[in-house]
Amino acid sequence: MAIELKQESGTDFSHLLRSHPCLSAEAHVKFGRMHLPVSYACNIQCDFCIRKLKTEETRPGVAYKVMTPDESIDTVKKALELCPEIQVIGIAGPGDTLASPHAIETFTRIHAEFPDKILCLSTNGLMLPKNVDRLWDAGVRTISVTVNAVDPEILRQIVSKVVWEGEVLRGLPAAERLIHSQLTGIRAAARKGFLVKSNAVLIPGVNDTHIAAIAETLAEAGASMFNIIPLIPQGKFKDIATPSCAALGSARKEAEAYLPVFRHCKQCRADACGIPGKHVELSALLYGYATENTFSHG
């Protein structure tokens, strides 16, 4: 069934749905995406997140290496030789994409060299309000913002640290700062004309009864789509079991009362390359390392 996106700006997103494999079930099995791992620094600490390099794990936050913006053009050219179906060039870490200038610099170069490609950014949203115009000028048109709670009392259980203007925030001040930035950034991006998808990690016993409130708030802020992904038990949450398929399905159903929900996320590495819906993962060939096809929960 085709997804009808919620739109605030009046922008026609139909071309993105036809070609972006992380927005459309149909595109998911037809078109490829690649992630350029240029952003290693992060400005918050989510307690389920462990960033790693040179690892065989298949999950967000993992990449074989961090590359420089200078390396990006040649890497994209090589990726397009391996997979001509690539339509989306994204940056999703392994840290936060807006915690350093590398992502915007890379996008600017990629857009000049490959103007027909869709550029996509994933971020925690802390620095999004200050970068909406710069991202637009760099050619980015789709943004994913991970929002795991809109209640500071819940978010403080998930995010233990936020670095804001040189100060380390913890507890409620950290949660309040992050939520404010996320919602402010989403509103600004939606008004600008970006397609904004929001992600949430479903954490049993923490935010699993909060998903509908997140979706309602995101819809009011102007997000167009929601993506709910199950927790990987690691870090502070290593002893919490991954949510069941039934729990994940229930959360998605609750969210759909407010936003279209994307149900085909593969929870990719930060250096992913290929057609996700066909299990074509070419990052090992692209970067020349050995890996296993490991199932990932988030």
VENMOWO-V7515 format. One line per field, one symbol per residue. phi: phi as a letter, one per 20 degrees, with the letter a starting at -180 (. if undefined). psi: psi as a letter, one per 40 degrees, with the letter a starting at -180 (. if undefined). burial: 1 if it has 16 or more other C-alpha atoms within 10 Angstrom, else 0. A space follows every 10 residues. Layout:
phi=???
psi=???
burial=???
This chain:
phi=.fedffcden feefffffce fdccfffgdd cdccdeedde fcdccefddc ebdlcefdag ndbfbdeegf efffffgfff ffbfffdddc ccpfeefdeb efffffgfff ffecfeefdc cdbfnfdfge cgfffffenf cccddecead dgfeffedde bcdclndedc mfgfffffff fgffffgfff ffofeddddb eedgnccfed ffffffffff fofdbccdcf gefblgdfee fggfffffff fffffffcbf dedcfelfff cfbpeffdle ddffffdmce bdeefcer
psi=hihhihhdee ihedddddeh eedhdddded iiiihhgegd iieihheehh hiifieigii ehidihiidd eddddddddd ddgeehdhhi hfaeahdeei eddddddddd dddgeeihhh hhieededde eddddddeeh ehhhhhheie hdddddedhe hhhhfehhii addddddddd dddddddddd ddeihhhiih hhhhecedee dddddddddd eeidiihhii ihhibdfdeh ihiidddddd dddddeedii hheehegiie fihahdeefg heddddefii iighhie.
burial=0000111100 0010011111 1111111111 1111111111 1111011110 1100011111 1111111010 0110110011 0110111111 1111111111 0111111111 1000001111 1111111110 1100110111 1111111111 1101111111 1110000011 1101111110 1111111111 1111111111 1111001101 1111111111 1111111111 1110001000 0110000100 1111110111 1111111111 1111111000 1111010000 00000111
